[in-house]
Amino acid sequence: MDEDPPVGTAQGLFHFTDGALAYAGPYLHDHDSPVHTHSFVEIAFVVSGEGVHNCLNGRNLVRPGDVILLRPGVWHGYANCSDLSVYNCCFSSELLRRELSWTREDPLLGYLLWAGPYSSSARGMLMTTLDPPVFDECLSHLDALAALRHQPQQRHRGDVIGRLSLLFSQLGQSVMPAEPGVAEGHGSAHPAVGRAMRLLEADLARPWTLLDLANELHLTPRHLVRLFNTATGLPPMAYLAQIRAEHAALLLLHSDEPVTGIGRSVGWPDQNYFARRFKAHYGLSATTYRKRFATEAAHLDDSGASMSPVKGRDRLPLDDPDDVTARGSRS
């Protein structure tokens, strides 16, 4: 490719630095890509070639037209690559919670970016295959995002957000009909759902109960569960567990706080319970997750550093039967 993406690199973690909104750019996997993780949302569009995508959900052959969306903290890699060219789109979850918070209330985008990856079967990831015209339309938005990389952010923030919105719309229309149990066109989510999400995200350490949350919103627990399930496919407490695990993963990657302290900070003070919940989400114990990923930090910045992990350090093998839970539901 013409130039390296603006990502600073170390072992197996990619993360944004302050000020970076998003990044889009092509990457050629002419060799296997070791398992790694990142603290931003990543959407990978397979442009050409083929390879095997490996993640907690297992191994899947990917070919042109395939798209993979991963929430922050999810680990993945590529094996058996044969000139696998992937167009990556990366953006921070903070961007979703701020400028793109409206996507929560949209039936298509709410599923694509929030409810779908958070479902127990998805384990933080969605995969789909786009028809060629839709895929080409997505590539045009990616090219526009890539062209904005070297433009002043303060003057083109709206352009970046607009292009991301158009990209999400194309993906959302393609993903929604293919997902069983998700009715297309059932209208916007009730405003209480978005407020509930924001309340939970703002105070993860609080010992939330369904009754507490319902009281904050002046709803009955039963009515809140019905609204939340209709909009997201999840009950509120299941959503809380998802964002607690995701935030714990980011603290493990980016802080030196003891594992016990991280459990308390996300609302799981019982360490045995924290251990079970974290491993249910990521297939690895919190200690192993930190050991294998946190010592290799890569970040998306504006300096033009390389995205490839540093060679010669220990990385998570593609199969780790002692620690990776390939199947099983989240409790």
C-alpha positions in Angstrom: 0.0 0.0 0.0 1.1 3.6 -0.5 1.6 4.5 3.2 1.3 3.1 6.6 -1.8 3.9 8.6 -1.5 6.4 11.5 -1.1 3.8 14.1 1.6 3.6 16.7 2.6 0.0 17.5 3.8 -2.5 20.0 2.7 -6.1 20.8 -0.9 -6.9 20.0 -3.0 -3.9 21.0 -4.2 -1.0 18.8 -5.7 2.1 20.3 -6.4 5.8 19.5 -4.5 8.7 21.0 -6.3 11.9 21.9 -7.7 13.8 19.0 -8.0 10.9 16.5 -11.6 10.5 15.3 -11.3 7.7 12.8 -9.1 6.0 10.2 -9.7 4.2 7.0 -7.1 2.6 4.8 -6.2 -0.6 2.9 -3.9 -3.3 4.3 -2.4 -6.3 2.5 -2.0 -9.4 4.6 0.7 -11.2 2.5 1.4 -13.3 5.6 -0.5 -14.5 8.7 -1.6 -11.8 11.1 -1.1 -12.9 14.7 -4.0 -12.7 17.1 -4.3 -9.1 18.5 -6.8 -6.8 20.1 -7.6 -3.1 19.9 -9.5 -0.5 22.0 -11.5 1.0 19.1 -14.3 -0.3 16.9 -12.9 -1.9 13.7 -14.8 -2.8 10.5 -12.8 -4.9 8.1 -13.9 -5.1 4.4 -12.3 -7.9 2.5 -11.4 -6.5 -0.9 -9.4 -9.4 -2.5 -7.6 -12.7 -1.8 -8.7 -14.9 1.0 -7.7 -16.0 4.5 -9.1 -17.6 7.7 -10.4 -15.1 10.3 -9.8 -16.4 13.8 -11.6 -15.1 16.9 -13.5 -16.4 19.9 -16.4 -17.5 17.7 -14.1 -19.8 15.8 -12.4 -19.8 12.4 -14.1 -18.6 9.2 -12.9 -18.4 5.7 -13.2 -14.8 4.4 -13.3 -13.8 0.8 -14.0 -10.6 -1.2 -17.3 -9.0 -0.1 -17.1 -10.2 3.5 -17.2 -7.6 6.3 -16.2 -8.1 9.9 -17.2 -5.7 12.7 -15.5 -5.9 16.0 -16.2 -4.1 19.3 -13.2 -2.8 21.4 -11.4 -5.5 23.3 -12.3 -8.4 21.0 -9.2 -10.4 19.9 -8.8 -11.7 16.4 -6.3 -12.5 13.7 -5.9 -13.9 10.2 -4.3 -17.2 9.1 -3.6 -19.0 5.8 -3.6 -15.6 4.1 -3.4 -15.6 0.3 -2.9 -12.0 -0.8 -5.6 -11.0 1.6 -6.4 -7.3 1.1 -8.6 -5.7 3.7 -9.9 -2.1 3.9 -10.0 -1.3 7.6 -12.2 1.4 9.1 -11.4 2.2 12.7 -13.1 4.7 15.1 -13.3 5.2 18.8 -16.3 4.0 20.9 -16.2 7.5 22.5 -17.2 8.9 19.1 -20.2 6.6 19.2 -21.1 7.7 22.6 -20.9 11.4 21.8 -21.3 12.6 18.2 -22.9 9.4 17.0 -25.0 8.7 20.1 -28.1 9.1 17.9 -27.4 5.7 16.4 -28.7 4.0 19.5 -32.3 5.1 18.7 -32.1 4.1 15.0 -33.4 0.5 14.4 -30.8 -0.3 11.8 -27.7 1.4 13.2 -28.7 0.5 16.8 -28.5 -3.1 15.9 -25.3 -2.8 13.8 -23.2 -0.9 16.3 -24.8 -1.7 19.7 -27.2 -4.6 20.1 -25.9 -7.0 17.4 -22.3 -7.3 18.6 -23.4 -7.3 22.2 -25.7 -10.4 21.8 -24.5 -13.5 23.6 -24.0 -15.4 20.3 -22.0 -12.6 18.6 -19.4 -12.2 21.4 -18.5 -8.7 20.3 -18.4 -9.3 16.6 -20.7 -9.3 13.5 -19.9 -10.8 10.1 -21.8 -10.3 6.9 -21.4 -10.6 3.1 -22.3 -7.6 0.9 -23.7 -7.7 -2.6 -21.1 -6.2 -5.1 -23.0 -2.9 -5.6 -23.3 -2.3 -1.9 -19.7 -3.3 -1.3 -18.6 -0.8 -3.9 -20.7 1.9 -2.3 -19.0 1.2 1.0 -15.6 1.4 -0.6 -16.4 4.8 -2.0 -17.2 6.0 1.6 -13.9 4.4 2.8 -12.0 6.2 0.1 -13.5 9.5 1.1 -12.6 8.9 4.8 -9.1 8.0 3.8 -8.8 11.2 1.8 -9.8 13.2 4.9 -6.8 11.8 6.9 -4.5 14.6 6.3 -7.1 17.4 6.4 -7.4 19.6 9.5 -9.7 17.8 11.9 -11.3 20.9 13.3 -12.5 21.9 9.8 -13.5 18.4 8.6 -15.0 16.8 11.7 -18.5 17.0 10.2 -17.2 15.3 7.0 -15.7 12.4 8.9 -18.9 11.9 10.9 -21.0 12.2 7.8 -19.0 9.6 5.9 -19.1 7.2 8.8 -22.9 7.7 9.0 -23.3 6.9 5.3 -21.1 3.8 5.7 -23.1 2.6 8.7 -26.3 3.1 6.8 -25.2 0.9 4.0 -24.0 -1.8 6.4 -27.1 -1.6 8.6 -29.5 -2.1 5.7 -27.5 -5.2 4.7 -27.1 -6.7 8.1 -30.6 -6.2 9.6 -32.7 -8.4 7.2 -30.2 -11.3 7.5 -30.5 -11.5 11.3 -33.3 -13.8 12.6 -35.6 -12.2 15.1 -34.8 -8.7 14.2 -37.8 -7.1 12.6 -37.0 -4.5 9.9 -38.7 -1.2 10.1 -40.3 -1.5 13.6 -39.5 2.2 14.2 -37.1 4.1 16.4 -36.2 2.9 19.9 -38.1 4.5 22.8 -36.1 7.5 24.2 -35.9 5.7 27.6 -33.7 3.0 26.1 -31.0 5.5 25.1 -31.3 7.2 28.5 -30.9 3.8 30.2 -27.8 3.1 28.2 -26.3 6.4 29.2 -27.1 6.0 32.8 -25.4 2.6 33.0 -22.4 3.7 31.0 -21.9 6.8 33.2 -21.8 4.8 36.5 -20.5 1.3 35.9 -19.4 0.8 39.5 -22.9 1.4 40.9 -24.5 -1.9 42.1 -27.3 -1.5 39.6 -30.5 -3.5 39.9 -33.3 -3.6 37.4 -35.5 -1.8 39.9 -32.9 0.9 40.5 -32.7 1.6 36.7 -36.4 1.5 36.2 -36.9 4.0 39.1 -34.4 6.4 37.5 -36.5 6.3 34.4 -39.9 6.4 36.1 -40.9 3.2 34.5 -41.9 -0.2 35.8 -39.2 -2.9 35.6 -41.4 -5.0 33.3 -42.0 -2.1 30.9 -38.3 -1.2 30.8 -37.3 -4.7 30.0 -39.9 -4.8 27.2 -38.7 -1.5 25.7 -35.0 -2.5 26.0 -35.6 -5.9 24.5 -37.5 -4.5 21.6 -34.8 -2.0 20.8 -31.7 -4.0 21.4 -32.6 -7.7 21.7 -31.1 -7.7 25.2 -32.5 -7.0 28.7 -30.9 -4.0 30.5 -28.8 -6.1 32.9 -27.3 -8.1 30.1 -26.3 -4.9 28.3 -24.7 -3.7 31.6 -22.6 -6.9 31.8 -21.4 -6.3 28.2 -20.2 -2.8 28.8 -18.7 -3.7 32.1 -16.6 -6.4 30.4 -15.6 -4.1 27.6 -14.5 -1.4 30.0 -12.6 -3.9 32.1 -10.7 -5.0 29.0 -9.7 -1.5 28.2 -8.5 -0.9 31.8 -6.5 -4.1 31.6 -4.9 -2.9 28.3 -4.2 0.7 29.3 -3.6 0.8 33.0 -1.5 -0.7 35.7 -4.4 -1.0 38.1 -4.6 -4.4 39.8 -7.1 -6.9 38.4 -9.0 -6.8 41.7 -9.3 -3.0 41.5 -10.5 -3.2 37.9 -13.3 -5.6 38.9 -14.4 -3.1 41.6 -14.3 -0.2 39.2 -16.6 -1.8 36.7 -19.1 -3.0 39.4 -18.0 -6.5 39.9 -16.3 -6.4 43.4 -16.5 -10.2 43.9 -13.4 -11.4 42.2 -14.6 -14.8 41.4 -17.7 -13.4 39.8 -15.6 -10.9 37.9 -13.3 -13.7 36.7 -16.3 -15.7 35.4 -17.9 -12.9 33.6 -14.8 -11.6 32.0 -13.8 -15.1 30.7 -17.3 -15.6 29.4 -16.9 -12.5 27.3 -13.4 -12.9 26.0 -12.5 -16.5 26.5 -9.4 -15.6 28.5 -8.9 -14.8 32.2 -8.3 -11.2 32.9 -4.7 -11.9 34.0 -4.0 -13.8 30.8 -5.7 -11.2 28.7 -3.5 -8.5 30.1 -0.3 -10.5 29.9 -0.8 -11.4 26.3 -2.0 -8.0 25.0 -1.2 -5.1 27.3 2.6 -5.3 26.9 2.2 -4.6 23.2 0.4 -1.3 22.7 -0.4 0.3 19.3 -2.3 3.5 19.0 -3.9 5.5 16.3 -2.4 8.9 16.1 -1.5 11.5 13.5 2.2 10.8 13.3 2.1 8.1 10.6 3.6 5.3 12.7 3.3 1.7 11.6 0.3 -0.5 12.4 2.1 -3.9 12.3 2.9 -5.5 15.7 6.5 -5.6 16.7 8.0 -9.0 15.8 9.8 -11.3 18.2 7.5 -11.0 21.2 5.1 -13.5 22.6 1.7 -13.5 21.1 -1.5 -15.4 21.7 -1.5 -18.6 19.6 -4.3 -19.1 17.2 -5.5 -22.0 19.5 -5.2 -22.0 23.2 -7.3 -24.8 24.5 -6.3 -24.2 28.1 -7.7 -20.7 28.2 -9.9 -19.9 25.2 -13.6 -20.8 25.5 -14.6 -21.4 21.9 -18.3 -22.0 22.8 -20.7 -21.3 25.5 -23.2 -18.7 26.5 -22.7 -15.7 28.7 -24.3 -15.6 32.0 
